[in-house]
Amino acid sequence: MLIHPNFDPVAIHLGPLAVRWYGLMYLVAFIAAIVVGRLRLRLPHVAAQGWSARDIDDMLFYGIVGTILGGRLGYVLFYKANYYLAHPLDIVKVWQGGMSFHGGLLGVTLAMVLFAYQRKRTLLQVTDFVAPMVPAGLAAGRLGNFINGELWGRVTDPQAPWAMLFPTAAKDDAAWLAAHPQLASRWNLDAVFAQYHMLPRHPSELYEIALEGIVLFFVLWFFTRKPRPVGAASAIFLTGYGLARFTVEFAREPDDFLGLLAMGMSMGQWLSLPMILVGLAMMAWAYRRTGSV
């Protein structure tokens, strides 16, 4: 079995100040967005649309604000509304963790609405340009999750080549063992826990890096190298991310304060379904509107 390296979540210790890996990954995400955006400016059909390096810089500012505000408020509303209703002052304690991608997406969308209005462009023109810039940032964020040893996957067969032991999940492993005696017996997990004091899990953060980050990036990058109907790139992003997240959620441990919801699906899956449906509808609309196939 693989063993999670159990990194120190603090990358740099500066006396009373601490620079955390997760914060650095946000910085990497925004730098990656700038790099991809600058590379896209070299494409003739993109340059012909009048995009500039200044647009990317301004877009990044809007995106940062939308990501942080939307991601935090999305987590508050989608995942722990009752808790934050009782402890409203904790909403601002972002250093304690708690960000939602789907909330961040809504926040960025609103930010791009303002950006589009300021630049006198349509929202879809803006989101089509932004779409290929996002997956690299998503991969950086998931790498931050992996370094922190958080958002780990579900318990799996210890003989599986992907099985990984997460020291940060030890307490949850003990609770899982008591709650699932039949599955524990089938996989001989009592012996595994007795030896390691941990249980083998899917490294779901790495799956998300692969699908939401690497695969989705290459799909969008090559799709947008040629002129496409307005809205098509945005549709690919919505559908691609929705499918990737929906799939990985089968291996990712549900939030312990939510568990699985209706039809045995997680909150992440329920939030991803509208993305898939909207993305498919948008793709059909984009090509039908232009008469292209």
TAQUI-V92180 format. One record per residue. N is the residue number from 1. RES is the residue in one small letter. SS is DSSP state (H for helix, E for strand, L for the rest). D_FIRST is the distance of its C-alpha to the first C-alpha in Angstrom with 2 decimals. Layout:
# TAQUI-V92180
N & RES & SS & D_FIRST
N & RES & SS & D_FIRST
This chain:
# TAQUI-V92180
1 & m & L & 0.00
2 & l & E & 3.77
3 & i & E & 6.53
4 & h & L & 9.85
5 & p & L & 12.56
6 & n & L & 14.83
7 & f & L & 17.87
8 & d & L & 21.35
9 & p & L & 22.83
10 & v & E & 26.11
11 & a & E & 26.48
12 & i & E & 29.94
13 & h & E & 31.68
14 & l & E & 35.43
15 & g & L & 36.89
16 & p & L & 37.26
17 & l & E & 35.89
18 & a & E & 32.26
19 & v & E & 31.05
20 & r & E & 27.82
21 & w & H & 25.29
22 & y & H & 25.83
23 & g & H & 29.54
24 & l & H & 29.06
25 & m & H & 27.11
26 & y & H & 30.18
27 & l & H & 32.30
28 & v & H & 30.18
29 & a & H & 30.50
30 & f & H & 34.28
31 & i & H & 34.63
32 & a & H & 32.71
33 & a & H & 35.11
34 & i & H & 38.06
35 & v & H & 36.90
36 & v & H & 36.35
37 & g & H & 39.66
38 & r & H & 41.54
39 & l & H & 40.22
40 & r & H & 41.43
41 & l & L & 44.88
42 & r & L & 45.22
43 & l & L & 45.23
44 & p & H & 48.91
45 & h & H & 48.79
46 & v & H & 47.02
47 & a & H & 49.53
48 & a & L & 52.33
49 & q & L & 51.31
50 & g & L & 52.28
51 & w & L & 48.96
52 & s & L & 48.92
53 & a & H & 46.72
54 & r & H & 48.49
55 & d & H & 47.44
56 & i & H & 43.78
57 & d & H & 44.24
58 & d & H & 46.09
59 & m & H & 43.65
60 & l & H & 40.80
61 & f & H & 42.74
62 & y & H & 43.25
63 & g & H & 39.61
64 & i & H & 38.38
65 & v & H & 40.71
66 & g & H & 39.81
67 & t & H & 36.04
68 & i & H & 36.23
69 & l & H & 38.89
70 & g & H & 37.68
71 & g & H & 33.99
72 & r & H & 34.90
73 & l & H & 37.57
74 & g & H & 35.42
75 & y & H & 32.74
76 & v & H & 35.58
77 & l & H & 37.24
78 & f & H & 34.43
79 & y & L & 31.91
80 & k & L & 33.66
81 & a & H & 37.36
82 & n & H & 38.35
83 & y & H & 36.77
84 & y & H & 38.40
85 & l & H & 41.64
86 & a & H & 41.77
87 & h & L & 40.59
88 & p & H & 42.06
89 & l & H & 41.98
90 & d & H & 38.16
91 & i & H & 38.25
92 & v & H & 38.97
93 & k & L & 36.08
94 & v & H & 33.84
95 & w & H & 32.19
96 & q & H & 30.47
97 & g & L & 28.64
98 & g & L & 29.34
99 & m & L & 30.10
100 & s & L & 30.37
101 & f & H & 30.20
102 & h & H & 32.73
103 & g & H & 35.02
104 & g & H & 34.65
105 & l & H & 35.61
106 & l & H & 38.72
107 & g & H & 39.55
108 & v & H & 39.29
109 & t & H & 41.36
110 & l & H & 44.09
111 & a & H & 43.98
112 & m & H & 44.39
113 & v & H & 47.32
114 & l & H & 49.04
115 & f & H & 48.22
116 & a & H & 49.57
117 & y & H & 52.70
118 & q & H & 53.28
119 & r & H & 52.91
120 & k & L & 54.90
121 & r & L & 52.18
122 & t & L & 50.73
123 & l & H & 47.39
124 & l & H & 45.90
125 & q & H & 47.06
126 & v & H & 45.13
127 & t & H & 41.93
128 & d & H & 42.00
129 & f & H & 42.11
130 & v & H & 39.37
131 & a & H & 36.88
132 & p & H & 35.37
133 & m & H & 35.07
134 & v & H & 32.70
135 & p & H & 29.32
136 & a & H & 28.64
137 & g & H & 29.25
138 & l & H & 26.94
139 & a & H & 24.10
140 & a & H & 24.98
141 & g & H & 25.00
142 & r & H & 21.56
143 & l & H & 20.30
144 & g & H & 22.03
145 & n & H & 20.22
146 & f & H & 16.80
147 & i & H & 18.14
148 & n & H & 19.44
149 & g & L & 16.19
150 & e & L & 18.37
151 & l & L & 18.81
152 & w & L & 15.17
153 & g & E & 14.44
154 & r & L & 14.78
155 & v & E & 12.58
156 & t & L & 10.93
157 & d & L & 9.92
158 & p & L & 6.62
159 & q & L & 7.37
160 & a & L & 7.92
161 & p & L & 7.08
162 & w & L & 7.61
163 & a & L & 5.60
164 & m & E & 5.77
165 & l & E & 7.18
166 & f & L & 10.84
167 & p & H & 13.13
168 & t & H & 16.08
169 & a & H & 15.29
170 & a & H & 15.39
171 & k & H & 18.95
172 & d & H & 18.41
173 & d & H & 15.52
174 & a & H & 18.07
175 & a & H & 20.67
176 & w & H & 18.63
177 & l & H & 17.90
178 & a & H & 21.66
179 & a & H & 22.66
180 & h & L & 20.70
181 & p & H & 21.15
182 & q & H & 21.41
183 & l & H & 18.19
184 & a & H & 16.43
185 & s & H & 18.16
186 & r & H & 17.33
187 & w & L & 13.51
188 & n & L & 13.97
189 & l & H & 12.66
190 & d & H & 15.26
191 & a & H & 13.66
192 & v & H & 10.25
193 & f & H & 12.52
194 & a & H & 14.72
195 & q & H & 12.25
196 & y & H & 10.61
197 & h & L & 13.41
198 & m & L & 11.21
199 & l & L & 9.96
200 & p & E & 7.35
201 & r & E & 9.68
202 & h & L & 10.95
203 & p & L & 11.57
204 & s & H & 15.13
205 & e & H & 16.80
206 & l & H & 15.58
207 & y & H & 16.92
208 & e & H & 20.10
209 & i & H & 20.44
210 & a & H & 20.31
211 & l & H & 22.72
212 & e & H & 24.96
213 & g & H & 25.07
214 & i & H & 24.83
215 & v & H & 25.91
216 & l & H & 28.57
217 & f & H & 29.90
218 & f & H & 30.54
219 & v & H & 32.08
220 & l & H & 34.41
221 & w & H & 35.17
222 & f & H & 36.33
223 & f & H & 38.02
224 & t & L & 40.07
225 & r & L & 41.15
226 & k & L & 44.11
227 & p & L & 46.50
228 & r & L & 45.41
229 & p & L & 47.28
230 & v & L & 47.22
231 & g & L & 44.39
232 & a & H & 42.29
233 & a & H & 39.74
234 & s & H & 39.45
235 & a & H & 38.95
236 & i & H & 36.14
237 & f & H & 34.36
238 & l & H & 34.83
239 & t & H & 33.77
240 & g & H & 30.84
241 & y & H & 29.37
242 & g & H & 30.14
243 & l & H & 28.39
244 & a & H & 25.28
245 & r & H & 25.05
246 & f & H & 25.98
247 & t & H & 23.21
248 & v & H & 20.38
249 & e & L & 21.67
250 & f & L & 20.47
251 & a & L & 16.84
252 & r & E & 17.91
253 & e & L & 18.50
254 & p & L & 22.31
255 & d & L & 24.17
256 & d & L & 24.48
257 & f & L & 28.23
258 & l & L & 28.70
259 & g & L & 26.21
260 & l & L & 26.95
261 & l & L & 30.57
262 & a & H & 33.01
263 & m & H & 31.82
264 & g & H & 28.26
265 & m & L & 27.80
266 & s & L & 26.68
267 & m & H & 29.11
268 & g & H & 27.49
269 & q & H & 28.18
270 & w & H & 31.72
271 & l & H & 32.42
272 & s & H & 31.14
273 & l & H & 33.35
274 & p & H & 36.59
275 & m & H & 35.25
276 & i & H & 34.63
277 & l & H & 38.05
278 & v & H & 39.92
279 & g & H & 38.33
280 & l & H & 39.33
281 & a & H & 42.80
282 & m & H & 43.22
283 & m & H & 42.34
284 & a & H & 44.90
285 & w & H & 47.44
286 & a & H & 46.94
287 & y & H & 47.60
288 & r & H & 50.28
289 & r & H & 52.07
290 & t & H & 52.30
291 & g & L & 52.85
292 & s & L & 50.03
293 & v & L & 47.35
